[in-house]
Amino acid sequence: DILRKRGIHSVGEIVEPRKQRSASVKTDDGPVLGIIEDAIRKKGVLNITYRSMWNSKISSRAISPREIRKGYATLYVIAYCYLRREERNFRLDCIIDASAARS
C-alpha cells in the first residue's frame, strides 16, 4: 500500500525506475521536484528515500540540495549528502520520497 501511494505498482518498477518519474511521483506534501526546489530556495535539509540505479538498494539519507541539473535526458539533484559527508549527484527519478527534515 505504501508503494502504491508513491506510484509504484509492480516489482518491475522497483527494479527499473520509471522514465520521467519526477513529474508524476507524489509525496504526502506534493511533487518531489517541488519539494526539492523549495529546499534549494530556502537552503533547507531534506530527508530522502533513494533507490540506487546500480544495485536497486533503497537507502534513507539527509541531503542539502544545491541545484538541479539536466544530464542528457535525466535530471540530477546536486546535494551535500550527510550520510557520505560529501557532495553527491542523485537521479531525480530515483528519489522515491522527500520531506523537509525536522530541526
MMTF fields as JSON, N, C-alpha, C and O atoms, coordinates in Angstrom:
{
  "mmtfVersion": "1.0.0",
  "mmtfProducer": "UNKNOWN",
  "numBonds": 411,
  "numAtoms": 412,
  "numGroups": 103,
  "numChains": 1,
  "numModels": 1,
  "chainsPerModel": [1],
  "groupsPerChain": [103],
  "chainIdList": ["A"],
  "bondAtomList": [4, 2, 8, 6, 12, 10, 16, 14, 20, 18, 24, 22, 28, 26, 32, 30, 36, 34, 40, 38, 44, 42, 48, 46, 52, 50, 56, 54, 60, 58, 64, 62, 68, 66, 72, 70, 76, 74, 80, 78, 84, 82, 88, 86, 92, 90, 96, 94, 100, 98, 104, 102, 108, 106, 112, 110, 116, 114, 120, 118, 124, 122, 128, 126, 132, 130, 136, 134, 140, 138, 144, 142, 148, 146, 152, 150, 156, 154, 160, 158, 164, 162, 168, 166, 172, 170, 176, 174, 180, 178, 184, 182, 188, 186, 192, 190, 196, 194, 200, 198, 204, 202, 208, 206, 212, 210, 216, 214, 220, 218, 224, 222, 228, 226, 232, 230, 236, 234, 240, 238, 244, 242, 248, 246, 252, 250, 256, 254, 260, 258, 264, 262, 268, 266, 272, 270, 276, 274, 280, 278, 284, 282, 288, 286, 292, 290, 296, 294, 300, 298, 304, 302, 308, 306, 312, 310, 316, 314, 320, 318, 324, 322, 328, 326, 332, 330, 336, 334, 340, 338, 344, 342, 348, 346, 352, 350, 356, 354, 360, 358, 364, 362, 368, 366, 372, 370, 376, 374, 380, 378, 384, 382, 388, 386, 392, 390, 396, 394, 400, 398, 404, 402, 408, 406],
  "bondOrderList": [1, 1, 1, 1, 1, 1, 1, 1, 1, 1, 1, 1, 1, 1, 1, 1, 1, 1, 1, 1, 1, 1, 1, 1, 1, 1, 1, 1, 1, 1, 1, 1, 1, 1, 1, 1, 1, 1, 1, 1, 1, 1, 1, 1, 1, 1, 1, 1, 1, 1, 1, 1, 1, 1, 1, 1, 1, 1, 1, 1, 1, 1, 1, 1, 1, 1, 1, 1, 1, 1, 1, 1, 1, 1, 1, 1, 1, 1, 1, 1, 1, 1, 1, 1, 1, 1, 1, 1, 1, 1, 1, 1, 1, 1, 1, 1, 1, 1, 1, 1, 1, 1],
  "groupList": [{"groupName": "ASP", "atomNameList": ["N", "CA", "C", "O"], "elementList": ["N", "C", "C", "O"], "formalChargeList": [0, 0, 0, 0], "bondAtomList": [1, 0, 2, 1, 3, 2], "bondOrderList": [1, 1, 2], "singleLetterCode": "D", "chemCompType": "L-PEPTIDE LINKING"}, {"groupName": "ILE", "atomNameList": ["N", "CA", "C", "O"], "elementList": ["N", "C", "C", "O"], "formalChargeList": [0, 0, 0, 0], "bondAtomList": [1, 0, 2, 1, 3, 2], "bondOrderList": [1, 1, 2], "singleLetterCode": "I", "chemCompType": "L-PEPTIDE LINKING"}, {"groupName": "LEU", "atomNameList": ["N", "CA", "C", "O"], "elementList": ["N", "C", "C", "O"], "formalChargeList": [0, 0, 0, 0], "bondAtomList": [1, 0, 2, 1, 3, 2], "bondOrderList": [1, 1, 2], "singleLetterCode": "L", "chemCompType": "L-PEPTIDE LINKING"}, {"groupName": "ARG", "atomNameList": ["N", "CA", "C", "O"], "elementList": ["N", "C", "C", "O"], "formalChargeList": [0, 0, 0, 0], "bondAtomList": [1, 0, 2, 1, 3, 2], "bondOrderList": [1, 1, 2], "singleLetterCode": "R", "chemCompType": "L-PEPTIDE LINKING"}, {"groupName": "LYS", "atomNameList": ["N", "CA", "C", "O"], "elementList": ["N", "C", "C", "O"], "formalChargeList": [0, 0, 0, 0], "bondAtomList": [1, 0, 2, 1, 3, 2], "bondOrderList": [1, 1, 2], "singleLetterCode": "K", "chemCompType": "L-PEPTIDE LINKING"}, {"groupName": "GLY", "atomNameList": ["N", "CA", "C", "O"], "elementList": ["N", "C", "C", "O"], "formalChargeList": [0, 0, 0, 0], "bondAtomList": [1, 0, 2, 1, 3, 2], "bondOrderList": [1, 1, 2], "singleLetterCode": "G", "chemCompType": "PEPTIDE LINKING"}, {"groupName": "HIS", "atomNameList": ["N", "CA", "C", "O"], "elementList": ["N", "C", "C", "O"], "formalChargeList": [0, 0, 0, 0], "bondAtomList": [1, 0, 2, 1, 3, 2], "bondOrderList": [1, 1, 2], "singleLetterCode": "H", "chemCompType": "L-PEPTIDE LINKING"}, {"groupName": "SER", "atomNameList": ["N", "CA", "C", "O"], "elementList": ["N", "C", "C", "O"], "formalChargeList": [0, 0, 0, 0], "bondAtomList": [1, 0, 2, 1, 3, 2], "bondOrderList": [1, 1, 2], "singleLetterCode": "S", "chemCompType": "L-PEPTIDE LINKING"}, {"groupName": "VAL", "atomNameList": ["N", "CA", "C", "O"], "elementList": ["N", "C", "C", "O"], "formalChargeList": [0, 0, 0, 0], "bondAtomList": [1, 0, 2, 1, 3, 2], "bondOrderList": [1, 1, 2], "singleLetterCode": "V", "chemCompType": "L-PEPTIDE LINKING"}, {"groupName": "GLU", "atomNameList": ["N", "CA", "C", "O"], "elementList": ["N", "C", "C", "O"], "formalChargeList": [0, 0, 0, 0], "bondAtomList": [1, 0, 2, 1, 3, 2], "bondOrderList": [1, 1, 2], "singleLetterCode": "E", "chemCompType": "L-PEPTIDE LINKING"}, {"groupName": "PRO", "atomNameList": ["N", "CA", "C", "O"], "elementList": ["N", "C", "C", "O"], "formalChargeList": [0, 0, 0, 0], "bondAtomList": [1, 0, 2, 1, 3, 2], "bondOrderList": [1, 1, 2], "singleLetterCode": "P", "chemCompType": "L-PEPTIDE LINKING"}, {"groupName": "GLN", "atomNameList": ["N", "CA", "C", "O"], "elementList": ["N", "C", "C", "O"], "formalChargeList": [0, 0, 0, 0], "bondAtomList": [1, 0, 2, 1, 3, 2], "bondOrderList": [1, 1, 2], "singleLetterCode": "Q", "chemCompType": "L-PEPTIDE LINKING"}, {"groupName": "ALA", "atomNameList": ["N", "CA", "C", "O"], "elementList": ["N", "C", "C", "O"], "formalChargeList": [0, 0, 0, 0], "bondAtomList": [1, 0, 2, 1, 3, 2], "bondOrderList": [1, 1, 2], "singleLetterCode": "A", "chemCompType": "L-PEPTIDE LINKING"}, {"groupName": "THR", "atomNameList": ["N", "CA", "C", "O"], "elementList": ["N", "C", "C", "O"], "formalChargeList": [0, 0, 0, 0], "bondAtomList": [1, 0, 2, 1, 3, 2], "bondOrderList": [1, 1, 2], "singleLetterCode": "T", "chemCompType": "L-PEPTIDE LINKING"}, {"groupName": "ASN", "atomNameList": ["N", "CA", "C", "O"], "elementList": ["N", "C", "C", "O"], "formalChargeList": [0, 0, 0, 0], "bondAtomList": [1, 0, 2, 1, 3, 2], "bondOrderList": [1, 1, 2], "singleLetterCode": "N", "chemCompType": "L-PEPTIDE LINKING"}, {"groupName": "TYR", "atomNameList": ["N", "CA", "C", "O"], "elementList": ["N", "C", "C", "O"], "formalChargeList": [0, 0, 0, 0], "bondAtomList": [1, 0, 2, 1, 3, 2], "bondOrderList": [1, 1, 2], "singleLetterCode": "Y", "chemCompType": "L-PEPTIDE LINKING"}, {"groupName": "MET", "atomNameList": ["N", "CA", "C", "O"], "elementList": ["N", "C", "C", "O"], "formalChargeList": [0, 0, 0, 0], "bondAtomList": [1, 0, 2, 1, 3, 2], "bondOrderList": [1, 1, 2], "singleLetterCode": "M", "chemCompType": "L-PEPTIDE LINKING"}, {"groupName": "TRP", "atomNameList": ["N", "CA", "C", "O"], "elementList": ["N", "C", "C", "O"], "formalChargeList": [0, 0, 0, 0], "bondAtomList": [1, 0, 2, 1, 3, 2], "bondOrderList": [1, 1, 2], "singleLetterCode": "W", "chemCompType": "L-PEPTIDE LINKING"}, {"groupName": "CYS", "atomNameList": ["N", "CA", "C", "O"], "elementList": ["N", "C", "C", "O"], "formalChargeList": [0, 0, 0, 0], "bondAtomList": [1, 0, 2, 1, 3, 2], "bondOrderList": [1, 1, 2], "singleLetterCode": "C", "chemCompType": "L-PEPTIDE LINKING"}, {"groupName": "PHE", "atomNameList": ["N", "CA", "C", "O"], "elementList": ["N", "C", "C", "O"], "formalChargeList": [0, 0, 0, 0], "bondAtomList": [1, 0, 2, 1, 3, 2], "bondOrderList": [1, 1, 2], "singleLetterCode": "F", "chemCompType": "L-PEPTIDE LINKING"}],
  "groupTypeList": [0, 1, 2, 3, 4, 3, 5, 1, 6, 7, 8, 5, 9, 1, 8, 9, 10, 3, 4, 11, 3, 7, 12, 7, 8, 4, 13, 0, 0, 5, 10, 8, 2, 5, 1, 1, 9, 0, 12, 1, 3, 4, 4, 5, 8, 2, 14, 1, 13, 15, 3, 7, 16, 17, 14, 7, 4, 1, 7, 7, 3, 12, 1, 7, 10, 3, 9, 1, 3, 4, 5, 15, 12, 13, 2, 15, 8, 1, 12, 15, 18, 15, 2, 3, 3, 9, 9, 3, 14, 19, 3, 2, 0, 18, 1, 1, 0, 12, 7, 12, 12, 3, 7],
  "groupIdList": [1, 2, 3, 4, 5, 6, 7, 8, 9, 10, 11, 12, 13, 14, 15, 16, 17, 18, 19, 20, 21, 22, 23, 24, 25, 26, 27, 28, 29, 30, 31, 32, 33, 34, 35, 36, 37, 38, 39, 40, 41, 42, 43, 44, 45, 46, 47, 48, 49, 50, 51, 52, 53, 54, 55, 56, 57, 58, 59, 60, 61, 62, 63, 64, 65, 66, 67, 68, 69, 70, 71, 72, 73, 74, 75, 76, 77, 78, 79, 80, 81, 82, 83, 84, 85, 86, 87, 88, 89, 90, 91, 92, 93, 94, 95, 96, 97, 98, 99, 100, 101, 102, 103],
  "secStructList": [7, 2, 2, 2, 2, 6, 6, 7, 7, 1, 2, 2, 2, 2, 2, 1, 7, 7, 6, 6, 4, 4, 4, 6, 7, 3, 3, 6, 6, 3, 3, 2, 2, 2, 2, 2, 2, 2, 2, 2, 2, 2, 6, 7, 7, 3, 3, 3, 3, 3, 3, 7, 6, 6, 6, 7, 7, 3, 3, 3, 3, 3, 3, 3, 3, 3, 3, 3, 3, 3, 3, 6, 6, 3, 3, 3, 3, 3, 3, 3, 3, 6, 6, 6, 6, 3, 3, 3, 3, 3, 3, 4, 4, 4, 3, 3, 3, 3, 3, 3, 7, 7, 7],
  "xCoordList": [0.82, 0.0, 0.863, 0.537, 1.962, 2.848, 3.421, 3.446, 3.886, 4.464, 3.411, 3.696, 2.212, 1.143, 0.86, 0.618, 0.889, 0.673, 1.77, 1.559, 2.931, 4.067, 4.129, 5.072, 3.116, 3.073, 3.784, 4.012, 4.145, 4.828, 3.819, 3.275, 3.57, 2.52, 3.006, 2.227, 4.31, 4.822, 6.279, 6.96, 6.738, 8.127, 9.064, 10.139, 8.667, 9.487, 9.767, 10.838, 8.822, 9.013, 10.002, 10.606, 10.175, 11.171, 12.56, 13.526, 12.654, 13.935, 14.399, 15.578, 13.493, 13.826, 13.026, 11.798, 13.712, 12.968, 12.223, 12.679, 11.082, 10.265, 10.911, 11.494, 10.825, 11.331, 10.429, 9.214, 11.031, 10.326, 9.483, 8.411, 9.956, 9.225, 9.01, 8.009, 9.92, 9.854, 8.546, 8.075, 7.953, 6.723, 5.516, 4.495, 5.616, 4.44, 4.534, 3.51, 5.73, 5.869, 5.311, 5.604, 4.528, 3.942, 4.383, 4.59, 4.523, 4.68, 3.451, 2.592, 3.344, 2.203, 2.136, 1.061, 3.291, 3.359, 3.311, 3.338, 3.243, 3.228, 4.324, 4.981, 4.533, 5.544, 6.951, 7.308, 7.735, 9.113, 9.915, 10.661, 9.762, 10.509, 10.225, 11.15, 8.981, 8.614, 9.214, 9.639, 9.25, 9.836, 11.326, 11.856, 11.999, 13.435, 13.707, 14.605, 12.939, 13.115, 12.903, 13.632, 11.911, 11.645, 12.822, 13.21, 13.388, 14.541, 15.765, 16.548, 15.932, 17.047, 16.867, 17.807, 15.666, 15.394, 15.615, 16.168, 15.181, 15.251, 16.553, 16.763, 17.437, 18.68, 18.385, 19.047, 17.378, 16.929, 17.568, 18.326, 17.243, 17.715, 16.505, 15.431, 16.7, 15.644, 16.03, 17.205, 15.04, 15.197, 14.66, 13.514, 15.482, 15.033, 15.145, 15.95, 14.32, 14.433, 14.87, 14.208, 15.992, 16.632, 16.886, 17.345, 16.581, 16.837, 18.015, 17.942, 19.088, 20.296, 20.037, 19.385, 20.551, 20.456, 21.356, 21.086, 22.413, 23.409, 22.967, 23.16, 22.371, 22.028, 20.599, 20.226, 19.803, 18.407, 18.266, 17.161, 19.358, 19.309, 18.61, 18.875, 17.727, 16.997, 17.648, 17.895, 17.922, 18.536, 17.804, 17.161, 17.922, 17.388, 18.568, 19.54, 18.488, 19.596, 19.096, 18.037, 19.873, 19.603, 20.511, 21.697, 19.943, 20.721, 20.395, 19.318, 21.332, 21.1, 21.206, 22.309, 20.049, 20.107, 20.63, 20.24, 21.515, 22.121, 21.561, 21.327, 21.348, 20.819, 20.289, 20.559, 19.524, 19.03, 19.663, 19.586, 20.29, 20.957, 20.384, 19.971, 20.368, 19.935, 21.165, 22.097, 21.167, 22.237, 21.613, 20.938, 21.826, 21.166, 19.654, 19.12, 18.957, 17.501, 17.074, 15.888, 18.026, 17.742, 18.061, 19.044, 17.23, 17.507, 18.257, 17.956, 19.235, 20.033, 19.929, 19.891, 19.883, 19.926, 21.366, 21.896, 21.987, 23.33, 23.138, 22.509, 23.673, 23.388, 24.537, 25.32, 24.619, 25.533, 24.813, 23.682, 25.466, 24.894, 25.519, 26.733, 24.691, 25.191, 25.638, 26.483, 25.084, 25.497, 26.936, 27.744, 27.249, 28.579, 29.535, 30.735, 28.998, 29.78, 30.535, 31.707, 29.819, 30.394, 29.277, 28.137, 29.62, 28.647, 28.431, 29.385, 27.17, 26.805, 25.771, 25.119, 25.628, 24.601, 23.551, 23.887, 22.287, 21.183, 20.262, 19.813, 19.974, 18.998, 17.634, 17.183, 16.987, 15.679, 14.665, 13.822, 14.738, 13.773, 14.011, 13.226, 15.085, 15.356, 15.018, 15.137, 14.605, 14.183, 12.73, 11.832, 12.516, 11.191, 10.343, 9.135, 10.982, 10.245, 11.168, 12.385, 10.589, 11.363, 10.484, 9.307, 11.07, 10.331, 11.34, 12.51, 10.859, 11.716, 12.16, 11.358, 13.442, 13.972, 13.491, 13.421, 13.169, 12.731, 13.945, 14.933, 13.89, 15.025, 15.119, 16.007],
  "yCoordList": [-1.203, 0.0, 1.267, 2.247, 1.237, 2.405, 2.681, 3.83, 1.636, 1.82, 2.268, 3.107, 1.727, 2.148, 3.639, 4.329, 4.137, 5.572, 6.404, 7.578, 5.815, 6.51, 6.297, 6.736, 5.622, 5.419, 4.184, 4.04, 3.277, 2.036, 0.907, 0.662, 0.206, -0.804, -2.205, -3.157, -2.347, -3.68, -3.801, -2.802, -5.042, -5.3, -4.709, -4.212, -4.761, -4.218, -2.732, -2.258, -1.996, -0.564, -0.306, 0.765, -1.257, -1.113, -1.399, -0.712, -2.413, -2.796, -1.771, -1.421, -1.29, -0.306, 0.959, 0.939, 2.082, 3.311, 3.772, 3.579, 4.376, 4.882, 6.08, 6.922, 6.179, 7.337, 8.534, 8.392, 9.695, 10.938, 10.854, 11.454, 10.129, 9.919, 11.2, 11.321, 12.151, 13.351, 14.1, 14.732, 14.047, 14.791, 14.109, 14.757, 12.802, 12.097, 11.578, 11.236, 11.509, 10.988, 11.985, 13.178, 11.514, 12.379, 11.915, 10.724, 12.85, 12.516, 13.066, 13.654, 12.894, 13.434, 14.953, 15.54, 15.594, 17.047, 17.599, 18.819, 16.771, 17.251, 16.617, 15.679, 17.123, 16.518, 16.617, 17.622, 15.575, 15.535, 16.72, 17.369, 16.992, 18.087, 19.415, 20.18, 19.687, 20.929, 21.011, 22.082, 19.891, 19.848, 20.153, 20.886, 19.591, 19.824, 21.272, 21.905, 21.796, 23.196, 24.142, 25.122, 23.849, 24.678, 24.623, 25.646, 23.435, 23.285, 24.027, 24.576, 24.045, 24.795, 26.279, 26.947, 26.797, 28.225, 28.596, 29.652, 27.718, 28.01, 27.534, 27.714, 26.919, 26.335, 25.357, 25.358, 24.53, 23.581, 22.21, 21.936, 21.367, 19.981, 19.082, 19.303, 18.071, 17.11, 15.718, 15.351, 14.953, 13.517, 12.868, 13.105, 12.05, 11.382, 9.869, 9.352, 9.189, 7.75, 7.588, 8.073, 6.901, 6.84, 5.402, 4.59, 5.088, 3.759, 3.841, 4.546, 3.135, 3.145, 2.55, 1.513, 3.213, 2.678, 1.459, 0.61, 1.36, 0.301, -1.036, -2.079, -1.003, -2.277, -2.318, -3.27, -1.298, -1.186, -1.135, -1.295, -0.915, -0.808, 0.498, 1.554, 0.409, 1.58, 2.067, 1.29, 3.381, 3.965, 5.248, 5.89, 5.597, 6.865, 7.727, 7.239, 9.01, 9.915, 11.345, 11.676, 12.18, 13.617, 14.304, 13.989, 15.245, 15.994, 17.48, 17.867, 18.294, 19.729, 19.953, 20.07, 20.013, 20.174, 21.555, 22.562, 21.595, 22.847, 23.304, 24.494, 22.34, 22.688, 21.436, 20.308, 21.673, 20.596, 20.806, 21.893, 19.757, 19.826, 18.774, 17.696, 19.107, 18.133, 17.469, 18.146, 16.156, 15.37, 14.46, 13.492, 14.755, 14.048, 14.152, 15.261, 13.055, 13.101, 12.967, 12.81, 13.026, 12.786, 14.018, 14.712, 14.287, 15.37, 14.818, 13.73, 15.578, 15.198, 16.278, 17.47, 15.844, 16.762, 16.746, 15.7, 17.917, 18.067, 18.505, 19.531, 17.736, 17.999, 17.556, 16.675, 18.184, 17.688, 16.543, 16.7, 15.39, 14.198, 14.031, 13.874, 14.065, 13.937, 12.513, 12.311, 11.526, 10.134, 9.918, 9.307, 10.418, 10.243, 11.393, 11.299, 12.466, 13.658, 14.257, 14.62, 14.351, 14.958, 15.332, 14.89, 16.152, 16.496, 15.291, 14.63, 15.013, 13.855, 14.253, 15.29, 13.423, 13.586, 12.5, 11.325, 12.896, 11.944, 12.064, 13.162, 10.947, 10.984, 11.309, 10.665, 12.306, 12.715, 11.587, 11.423, 10.802, 9.716, 8.533, 7.585, 8.577, 7.52, 7.959, 7.172, 9.194, 9.662, 9.242, 9.765, 8.295, 7.722, 8.641, 8.752, 9.306, 10.158, 11.282, 11.108, 12.422, 13.564, 14.366, 14.599, 14.781, 15.631, 16.519, 16.167, 17.664, 18.583, 17.916, 17.298, 18.046, 17.483, 18.313, 19.54, 17.659, 18.355, 18.831, 18.105, 20.02, 20.586, 19.972, 20.327],
  "zCoordList": [0.0, 0.0, 0.0, -0.669, 0.753, 0.805, -0.574, -1.016, -1.264, -2.596, -3.605, -4.459, -3.519, -4.432, -4.286, -5.277, -3.052, -2.824, -3.465, -3.768, -3.674, -4.285, -5.798, -6.456, -6.342, -7.785, -8.274, -9.475, -7.363, -7.734, -7.607, -6.53, -8.744, -8.767, -9.085, -9.036, -9.416, -9.726, -9.287, -9.056, -9.177, -8.809, -9.864, -9.529, -11.118, -12.193, -12.024, -12.403, -11.461, -11.233, -10.097, -10.042, -9.205, -8.148, -8.712, -8.379, -9.566, -10.143, -11.178, -11.211, -12.018, -13.049, -12.802, -12.891, -12.489, -12.25, -13.5, -14.627, -13.27, -14.352, -15.022, -14.338, -16.316, -17.05, -16.757, -16.625, -16.659, -16.4, -15.128, -15.049, -14.159, -12.927, -12.138, -11.433, -12.239, -11.415, -11.587, -10.641, -12.752, -12.982, -12.349, -12.117, -12.062, -11.591, -10.166, -9.574, -9.597, -8.248, -7.254, -7.333, -6.343, -5.328, -3.946, -3.718, -3.044, -1.636, -0.947, -1.605, 0.342, 1.072, 0.959, 1.084, 0.722, 0.656, -0.761, -0.925, -1.785, -3.157, -3.98, -3.527, -5.2, -6.084, -5.497, -4.882, -5.691, -5.203, -5.763, -5.029, -7.039, -7.657, -6.955, -6.682, -6.666, -5.97, -4.577, -4.144, -3.875, -2.53, -2.604, -1.769, -3.601, -3.759, -4.146, -3.592, -5.091, -5.49, -4.316, -4.161, -3.496, -2.31, -1.335, -0.772, -1.134, -0.233, -0.773, 0.002, -2.087, -2.675, -2.385, -1.954, -2.619, -2.37, -0.906, -0.599, -0.011, 1.435, 2.075, 3.274, 1.261, 1.773, 2.912, 3.95, 2.682, 3.687, 3.56, 2.63, 4.513, 4.55, 4.316, 4.876, 3.484, 3.194, 3.647, 3.637, 4.039, 4.234, 2.968, 2.584, 2.319, 1.099, 1.245, 2.019, 0.486, 0.288, -1.151, -2.068, -1.35, -2.663, -3.072, -2.268, -4.339, -4.875, -5.838, -6.844, -5.542, -6.358, -7.735, -7.862, -8.76, -10.126, -10.3, -11.15, -9.512, -9.692, -9.121, -9.745, -7.924, -7.293, -6.75, -6.065, -7.048, -6.594, -5.081, -4.563, -4.363, -2.912, -2.525, -3.1, -1.555, -1.086, 0.202, 1.124, 0.248, 1.436, 1.814, 0.984, 3.078, 3.58, 3.963, 4.54, 3.643, 3.955, 4.015, 3.481, 4.673, 4.724, 3.718, 3.617, 2.975, 1.987, 2.076, 2.529, 1.64, 1.427, -0.074, -0.608, -0.769, -2.225, -2.614, -2.022, -3.613, -4.059, -5.406, -5.619, -6.315, -7.636, -8.323, -7.909, -9.387, -10.241, -11.605, -12.176, -12.123, -13.428, -14.355, -13.926, -15.626, -16.618, -17.205, -17.639, -17.218, -17.825, -18.861, -18.511, -20.125, -21.226, -21.019, -21.041, -20.823, -20.667, -19.202, -18.915, -18.289, -16.873, -16.04, -16.299, -15.039, -14.1, -12.9, -12.41, -12.434, -11.274, -10.208, -10.513, -8.957, -7.822, -7.32, -6.945, -7.319, -6.781, -5.331, -5.071, -4.393, -2.984, -2.093, -2.448, -0.932, 0.099, 0.785, 1.246, 0.854, 1.477, 2.86, 2.985, 3.881, 5.252, 5.566, 6.438, 4.869, 5.073, 4.589, 5.289, 3.399, 2.809, 3.131, 2.876, 3.687, 4.063, 2.882, 2.984, 1.75, 0.561, -0.411, -0.266, -1.401, -2.421, -3.323, -3.733, -3.628, -4.438, -5.484, -5.363, -6.507, -7.536, -7.323, -7.17, -7.314, -7.16, -8.359, -8.689, -9.015, -10.104, -9.518, -8.57, -10.086, -9.573, -9.681, -8.798, -10.763, -10.931, -10.001, -9.994, -9.216, -8.238, -6.812, -5.873, -6.655, -5.325, -5.145, -5.804, -4.248, -4.015, -3.168, -3.374, -2.207, -1.271, -0.811, -0.742, -0.501, 0.013, 0.955, 0.682, 2.059, 3.004, 3.746, 3.899, 4.194, 4.947, 6.235, 6.935, 6.543, 7.789, 8.959, 8.877, 10.02, 11.245, 12.004, 12.112, 12.524, 13.294, 14.663, 15.438]
}
